[in-house]
Amino acid sequence: MRSFTKDAGRPLRVAVLALSLVLLGGVTAPAQAAELPPGPVAPAPAPDPIDAYVRYEGQTVCDPVARPGTQYLLDLALSYYKIGRSLGIARNCAIGGQSEHKDGRAFDWGVSVSKPAEKAAGDAFVNWLTAPGPDGKVGYNARRLGVMYVIWNRQIFSNSSASAGWKPYTGAVPHTDHVHVSLGWNGAYMRTSWWTGSAVPAEADARRYVTGVYRDLFHRDPDPSGLTTWSTLLAAGTPLVSVANSITSSAEYRGGLIRGAYDEFLDREPDAGGLANWLDEMARGMTIQTMEGGFLASQEYYDQSGGQDAVWVQRLYQHVLRRAAGEAEVQHWLGQLAAGQSRQDVAMGFLLSTERLGTVVDGYYQDLLDRGIDPAGLTHWVGAIQTGTRTEAIIGGIVSSREYWMNAVPTRS
């Protein structure tokens, strides 16, 4: 995949695609995909892929306060199955050894294997948590909820990898009179896709993703601080699009857009003062297209065009649309200027034209997704730019799409 430098014959602007993009095409479901057993319905739709398996995070500090995700899942079991009782979440720090009860991340649902109706409910609940889902991997709902492990009827399910399965539990308490569920911190604080609709990736996957974004947008590997910051946020449940938009609204990224516009339209590097000024303007909401229009309308650009309206219009066709102008086209724009339109108005007509933006949109699908854009997407995103969608947010949408993620992180353990 090519990264976002200025290619010969094409503008640098990383313009155009999706604020919360769900792109067409991509990875198909595994052949072993399974239909989930009946159970509760999530408040948010499942992303694809869903959350990573949950690494073990044992209790280290005693703070026995019920966390919201823990309380939610206990209440969900009680309300959906309409049987059993709460045996509690928090546990006194002086009782027993290490336990997620002591930091509010574990609950016990009182159902007994000696009572057929309660055993059936307990079996149904743990099966619903741990069964394979549409992705063909075990622990589908447990991953979406951020569940670390489940103990029930002398068996334990550790939700740590695609090879997870039920194993004998040999602890002192056989868990024949209750189901025990422990959550990771993302689940305990309701930061997983069950509630948010955004998948929480494994930290290793998050680091691969951040590295790919930096290489595509900045043509370099991330610095250690940036890599740690962004991957930690992703692994802690920050939505992908939020991280992507933060990266694309950075001074480094915007500075690249500004330098590209100077290079393309003024054939020079920006001076330090000019760069700082445009960064300030973009931080206040100016779009890159508005800035480019200013370049094309500037006296500097007009003088480079020989100081003549007709030559200036012809140069716009060559620079912005990458083709020669027809005589009727030149006369049209000369008429617009004569009627009182400013050079800025005319320049924006070129920059926001469907002809121009269609090329830009397709070009950046090619750069970031290694494919051309489909007709429906082309119409949609050209319209979005023409009505003011910012380039930075659009590119954040592309690199937070499922399709981009699957290219950057092709496998999930």
C-alpha positions as CSV (number, residue, x, y, z in Angstrom):
1,M,0.0,0.0,0.0
2,R,1.3,3.4,-0.9
3,S,1.6,5.9,1.9
4,F,0.4,9.5,1.8
5,T,3.1,11.4,0.1
6,K,2.5,13.7,-2.9
7,D,2.5,11.3,-5.9
8,A,3.5,12.8,-9.2
9,G,0.4,13.9,-11.0
10,R,-1.9,13.7,-8.0
11,P,-2.7,16.1,-5.1
12,L,-1.5,15.3,-1.6
13,R,-4.8,16.0,0.1
14,V,-5.9,13.0,1.9
15,A,-9.4,13.9,1.2
16,V,-12.4,12.0,1.5
17,L,-14.2,9.1,2.8
18,A,-15.9,8.3,6.0
19,L,-16.6,9.6,9.4
20,S,-17.7,6.2,10.8
21,L,-17.0,4.4,7.6
22,V,-18.3,0.9,7.0
23,L,-16.8,0.1,3.6
24,L,-18.0,-2.4,1.1
25,G,-16.2,-5.6,0.6
26,G,-13.7,-7.1,3.1
27,V,-13.4,-10.4,5.0
28,T,-16.1,-13.0,4.9
29,A,-17.2,-15.0,7.9
30,P,-15.2,-18.2,8.7
31,A,-16.7,-21.4,7.4
32,Q,-17.2,-22.7,11.0
33,A,-19.3,-19.7,12.0
34,A,-22.1,-20.7,14.4
35,E,-25.5,-19.4,15.4
36,L,-25.5,-18.1,18.9
37,P,-27.7,-19.9,21.5
38,P,-30.7,-17.8,22.7
39,G,-29.9,-15.2,25.3
40,P,-30.0,-11.5,26.1
41,V,-29.7,-9.0,23.3
42,A,-26.9,-6.3,23.4
43,P,-27.8,-2.6,23.5
44,A,-25.3,-2.0,20.7
45,P,-24.8,-3.9,17.5
46,A,-21.8,-6.2,17.2
47,P,-18.8,-4.8,15.2
48,D,-16.8,-7.0,12.9
49,P,-14.4,-8.2,14.2
50,I,-15.6,-8.1,17.8
51,D,-13.5,-7.6,20.9
52,A,-10.3,-9.5,21.5
53,Y,-10.0,-12.2,24.1
54,V,-9.6,-10.9,27.6
55,R,-6.2,-11.2,29.3
56,Y,-6.2,-12.1,33.0
57,E,-6.0,-9.0,35.3
58,G,-6.1,-10.3,38.8
59,Q,-7.1,-8.2,41.8
60,T,-4.2,-6.2,43.2
61,V,-5.8,-3.4,45.2
62,C,-8.8,-3.9,47.5
63,D,-11.6,-1.5,46.6
64,P,-14.8,-3.5,47.1
65,V,-17.2,-1.3,45.1
66,A,-19.5,-2.8,42.5
67,R,-18.4,-1.7,39.0
68,P,-21.2,-0.8,36.6
69,G,-20.5,-3.5,34.1
70,T,-20.4,-6.2,36.9
71,Q,-23.7,-4.9,38.3
72,Y,-25.2,-4.8,34.8
73,L,-24.3,-8.4,34.0
74,L,-25.6,-9.8,37.3
75,D,-28.8,-7.9,36.9
76,L,-29.1,-9.2,33.3
77,A,-28.8,-12.8,34.4
78,L,-31.4,-12.3,37.0
79,S,-33.9,-10.5,34.8
80,Y,-33.5,-12.6,31.7
81,Y,-33.6,-16.1,33.3
82,K,-36.0,-15.0,36.1
83,I,-34.6,-17.5,38.5
84,G,-31.9,-17.6,41.3
85,R,-30.6,-14.8,43.5
86,S,-27.7,-12.5,43.8
87,L,-25.0,-13.7,46.1
88,G,-23.2,-10.4,45.8
89,I,-20.4,-8.6,44.1
90,A,-18.2,-6.8,46.7
91,R,-16.2,-8.8,49.3
92,N,-14.6,-7.5,52.5
93,C,-10.9,-7.1,52.1
94,A,-10.2,-9.2,55.2
95,I,-12.0,-12.3,53.8
96,G,-10.0,-14.9,51.9
97,G,-7.2,-14.3,49.4
98,Q,-7.0,-12.6,46.0
99,S,-10.4,-12.2,44.3
100,E,-12.0,-9.9,41.8
101,H,-14.8,-9.6,44.3
102,K,-12.5,-7.3,46.2
103,D,-12.3,-4.7,43.4
104,G,-15.9,-5.0,42.3
105,R,-15.3,-7.0,39.1
106,A,-16.9,-10.4,40.0
107,F,-20.4,-11.5,40.9
108,D,-22.0,-14.7,42.1
109,W,-25.4,-15.7,40.7
110,G,-27.1,-18.1,43.1
111,V,-28.4,-21.1,41.1
112,S,-28.0,-24.7,42.3
113,V,-27.1,-27.8,40.2
114,S,-29.4,-29.8,42.7
115,K,-32.5,-27.9,41.4
116,P,-33.3,-28.8,37.8
117,A,-34.7,-25.4,36.8
118,E,-31.8,-23.5,38.3
119,K,-29.3,-25.9,36.8
120,A,-30.9,-25.4,33.4
121,A,-30.7,-21.6,33.7
122,G,-27.1,-21.8,34.9
123,D,-26.2,-24.1,32.0
124,A,-28.0,-21.8,29.5
125,F,-26.3,-18.7,30.8
126,V,-22.7,-20.1,30.7
127,N,-23.3,-21.7,27.3
128,W,-24.6,-18.3,26.0
129,L,-21.4,-16.6,27.3
130,T,-18.9,-19.2,26.0
131,A,-20.4,-20.5,22.8
132,P,-18.8,-19.7,19.4
133,G,-20.4,-16.9,17.5
134,P,-20.6,-15.7,13.9
135,D,-16.8,-15.4,13.8
136,G,-16.5,-19.1,14.6
137,K,-14.5,-18.5,17.8
138,V,-15.5,-19.5,21.3
139,G,-16.5,-17.1,24.0
140,Y,-18.3,-14.7,21.6
141,N,-20.6,-13.0,24.1
142,A,-18.0,-13.2,26.9
143,R,-15.6,-11.3,24.6
144,R,-18.3,-8.6,23.8
145,L,-18.9,-8.2,27.6
146,G,-15.3,-8.3,28.6
147,V,-15.6,-11.4,30.7
148,M,-12.3,-12.9,31.9
149,Y,-13.5,-16.3,33.2
150,V,-16.5,-18.2,34.4
151,I,-16.8,-21.0,37.0
152,W,-19.8,-23.3,37.3
153,N,-20.4,-26.8,38.5
154,R,-16.7,-27.8,39.0
155,Q,-15.6,-26.3,35.6
156,I,-13.8,-23.2,34.7
157,F,-13.8,-21.4,31.3
158,S,-10.9,-18.9,30.9
159,N,-11.8,-16.5,28.1
160,S,-8.2,-15.9,27.0
161,S,-7.8,-17.3,23.5
162,A,-9.5,-19.0,20.6
163,S,-8.4,-22.3,22.1
164,A,-10.2,-21.7,25.4
165,G,-12.5,-24.4,26.7
166,W,-14.0,-25.8,29.8
167,K,-11.6,-27.4,32.2
168,P,-12.0,-29.1,35.6
169,Y,-12.0,-26.6,38.5
170,T,-10.2,-27.9,41.6
171,G,-10.7,-24.9,44.0
172,A,-12.0,-25.4,47.5
173,V,-15.5,-24.2,46.5
174,P,-17.0,-26.4,43.8
175,H,-19.4,-23.7,42.5
176,T,-22.3,-26.1,42.4
177,D,-24.6,-23.5,44.1
178,H,-23.7,-20.5,42.1
179,V,-22.2,-19.2,38.8
180,H,-19.1,-17.1,39.3
181,V,-18.2,-14.5,36.6
182,S,-15.1,-12.3,36.7
183,L,-14.7,-9.4,34.3
184,G,-11.7,-7.5,33.0
185,W,-11.5,-3.8,33.6
186,N,-13.0,-2.9,30.2
187,G,-16.0,-5.0,30.9
188,A,-16.3,-3.8,34.5
189,Y,-16.5,-0.2,33.2
190,M,-18.8,-1.0,30.2
191,R,-16.2,-0.1,27.7
192,T,-16.6,-3.1,25.4
193,S,-18.6,-3.5,22.2
194,W,-21.7,-4.9,24.1
195,W,-22.3,-1.3,25.3
196,T,-20.4,0.8,22.8
197,G,-20.6,-1.0,19.5
198,S,-16.8,-0.6,19.2
199,A,-14.4,-3.5,19.6
200,V,-11.7,-3.5,22.2
201,P,-8.6,-5.0,20.5
202,A,-5.8,-7.0,22.0
203,E,-2.8,-4.7,22.9
204,A,-0.6,-6.4,20.3
205,D,-3.2,-5.8,17.6
206,A,-3.6,-2.2,18.7
207,R,0.2,-1.7,18.3
208,R,0.2,-3.2,14.8
209,Y,-2.7,-1.0,13.9
210,V,-1.1,2.2,15.2
211,T,2.1,1.3,13.4
212,G,0.2,0.9,10.2
213,V,-1.6,4.2,10.5
214,Y,1.7,6.1,11.2
215,R,3.3,4.4,8.2
216,D,0.4,5.3,5.9
217,L,-0.1,8.9,7.1
218,F,3.3,10.0,8.3
219,H,5.7,7.6,6.4
220,R,7.4,6.6,9.6
221,D,7.1,4.3,12.5
222,P,5.5,5.7,15.6
223,D,7.7,7.1,18.3
224,P,7.7,4.9,21.5
225,S,5.6,7.5,23.3
226,G,3.0,7.8,20.6
227,L,2.8,4.0,20.1
228,T,2.2,3.4,23.8
229,T,-0.3,6.2,24.2
230,W,-2.5,5.2,21.3
231,S,-2.3,1.4,21.7
232,T,-3.0,1.7,25.4
233,L,-6.1,3.9,24.7
234,L,-7.4,1.3,22.2
235,A,-6.8,-1.6,24.5
236,A,-8.6,0.3,27.3
237,G,-11.7,0.6,25.2
238,T,-11.4,4.0,23.4
239,P,-13.3,3.8,20.1
240,L,-11.1,3.3,17.1
241,V,-12.5,6.3,15.3
242,S,-11.7,8.6,18.3
243,V,-8.0,7.6,18.2
244,A,-7.9,7.9,14.4
245,N,-9.5,11.3,14.5
246,S,-7.0,12.4,17.2
247,I,-4.1,11.3,15.0
248,T,-5.5,13.0,11.8
249,S,-6.2,16.3,13.7
250,S,-2.6,16.5,15.0
251,A,-0.3,19.3,13.9
252,E,1.9,16.8,12.2
253,Y,-0.8,15.5,10.0
254,R,-2.3,18.9,9.2
255,G,1.2,20.2,8.6
256,G,1.6,17.5,5.9
257,L,-1.6,18.7,4.2
258,I,-0.4,22.3,4.2
259,R,3.0,21.4,2.8
260,G,1.4,19.4,0.1
261,A,-0.8,22.3,-0.9
262,Y,2.1,24.7,-1.1
263,D,4.1,22.2,-3.1
264,E,1.3,21.4,-5.6
265,F,-0.1,24.9,-6.2
266,L,2.8,27.3,-5.3
267,D,5.7,25.0,-6.0
268,R,7.5,25.9,-2.8
269,E,7.8,25.0,0.9
270,P,5.8,27.1,3.3
271,D,7.8,29.6,5.4
272,A,7.7,29.0,9.2
273,G,5.2,31.9,9.8
274,G,2.9,30.8,7.0
275,L,2.8,27.2,8.3
276,A,2.1,28.3,11.8
277,N,-0.7,30.7,10.6
278,W,-2.4,28.0,8.5
279,L,-2.2,25.5,11.4
280,D,-3.9,28.0,13.6
281,E,-6.6,28.6,11.0
282,M,-7.2,24.8,10.6
283,A,-7.4,24.4,14.4
284,R,-10.2,27.1,14.3
285,G,-12.1,25.1,11.7
286,M,-10.8,26.1,8.3
287,T,-10.9,23.2,5.8
288,I,-7.9,22.3,3.6
289,Q,-10.0,23.1,0.5
290,T,-10.6,26.7,1.7
291,M,-6.9,27.1,2.3
292,E,-6.1,25.7,-1.2
293,G,-8.7,28.1,-2.7
294,G,-6.8,30.9,-1.1
295,F,-3.5,29.7,-2.7
296,L,-5.1,29.5,-6.1
297,A,-6.7,33.0,-5.7
298,S,-3.6,34.6,-4.4
299,Q,-1.6,37.3,-6.2
300,E,1.4,34.9,-6.1
301,Y,-0.5,32.2,-8.1
302,Y,-2.1,34.8,-10.4
303,D,1.3,36.3,-11.2
304,Q,2.7,32.9,-12.0
305,S,-0.2,32.6,-14.5
306,G,1.0,35.8,-16.3
307,G,-1.4,38.1,-14.6
308,Q,-4.1,37.3,-17.1
309,D,-7.6,35.9,-16.3
310,A,-7.7,33.6,-19.3
311,V,-4.3,32.1,-18.5
312,W,-5.2,31.8,-14.9
313,V,-8.4,29.8,-15.7
314,Q,-6.5,27.5,-18.1
315,R,-3.9,26.9,-15.3
316,L,-6.7,25.9,-12.9
317,Y,-7.8,23.2,-15.3
318,Q,-4.3,21.9,-15.6
319,H,-3.5,22.1,-11.9
320,V,-6.8,21.1,-10.3
321,L,-8.5,18.9,-12.9
322,R,-5.3,17.6,-14.6
323,R,-6.5,18.3,-18.1
324,A,-6.6,21.1,-20.7
325,A,-9.5,23.4,-20.8
326,G,-11.9,23.7,-23.7
327,E,-12.5,27.2,-25.1
328,A,-16.1,27.2,-24.0
329,E,-15.1,26.3,-20.5
330,V,-12.6,29.1,-20.3
331,Q,-15.2,31.5,-21.6
332,H,-17.7,30.3,-19.0
333,W,-15.3,31.2,-16.1
334,L,-14.3,34.5,-17.7
335,G,-17.9,35.3,-17.8
336,Q,-18.3,34.5,-14.1
337,L,-15.3,36.7,-13.2
338,A,-16.8,39.5,-15.3
339,A,-20.1,39.1,-13.5
340,G,-18.4,39.8,-10.2
341,Q,-17.3,36.4,-8.8
342,S,-14.0,36.6,-7.0
343,R,-11.0,34.5,-7.9
344,Q,-11.6,32.7,-4.6
345,D,-15.1,31.8,-5.7
346,V,-13.9,30.4,-9.0
347,A,-11.1,28.5,-7.4
348,M,-13.5,26.8,-4.9
349,G,-15.7,25.9,-7.8
350,F,-12.8,23.9,-9.2
351,L,-11.7,22.4,-5.9
352,L,-15.2,21.2,-4.9
353,S,-16.3,20.1,-8.4
354,T,-17.4,16.5,-8.8
355,E,-14.8,16.0,-11.4
356,R,-12.0,17.0,-9.0
357,L,-13.3,15.2,-5.9
358,G,-14.1,12.0,-7.8
359,T,-10.5,11.6,-8.6
360,V,-9.4,12.5,-5.1
361,V,-11.8,10.1,-3.5
362,D,-10.9,7.2,-5.7
363,G,-7.2,8.0,-5.3
364,Y,-7.3,7.7,-1.5
365,Y,-9.3,4.5,-1.6
366,Q,-6.4,3.2,-3.7
367,D,-3.8,4.5,-1.3
368,L,-5.4,3.4,2.0
369,L,-7.5,0.4,1.0
370,D,-5.8,-0.9,-2.1
371,R,-8.9,-0.8,-4.2
372,G,-11.1,1.6,-6.2
373,I,-14.2,3.2,-4.8
374,D,-17.6,1.8,-5.6
375,P,-20.1,4.1,-7.4
376,A,-22.4,4.5,-4.4
377,G,-19.5,5.4,-2.1
378,L,-18.2,7.8,-4.7
379,T,-21.5,9.7,-4.8
380,H,-21.8,9.7,-1.0
381,W,-18.3,11.0,-0.2
382,V,-18.1,13.5,-2.9
383,G,-21.3,15.0,-1.6
384,A,-20.0,14.9,2.0
385,I,-16.9,17.0,1.0
386,Q,-19.1,19.4,-1.0
387,T,-21.2,20.1,2.1
388,G,-18.2,20.7,4.4
389,T,-16.9,17.4,5.8
390,R,-13.4,17.9,6.9
391,T,-10.5,16.0,5.4
392,E,-9.1,15.1,8.8
393,A,-12.3,13.5,10.0
394,I,-12.8,11.7,6.7
395,I,-9.4,10.1,6.8
396,G,-10.0,9.2,10.4
397,G,-13.1,7.4,9.2
398,I,-11.1,5.5,6.6
399,V,-8.4,4.3,8.9
400,S,-11.0,3.3,11.6
401,S,-13.0,1.3,9.2
402,R,-13.3,-2.5,9.4
403,E,-11.7,-2.9,6.0
404,Y,-8.6,-0.9,7.0
405,W,-8.3,-2.7,10.3
406,M,-8.4,-6.1,8.7
407,N,-5.7,-5.0,6.3
408,A,-3.5,-3.7,9.1
409,V,-4.3,-6.5,11.6
410,P,-5.2,-9.5,9.4
411,T,-5.4,-12.1,12.1
412,R,-6.9,-12.2,15.6
413,S,-5.8,-14.8,18.1
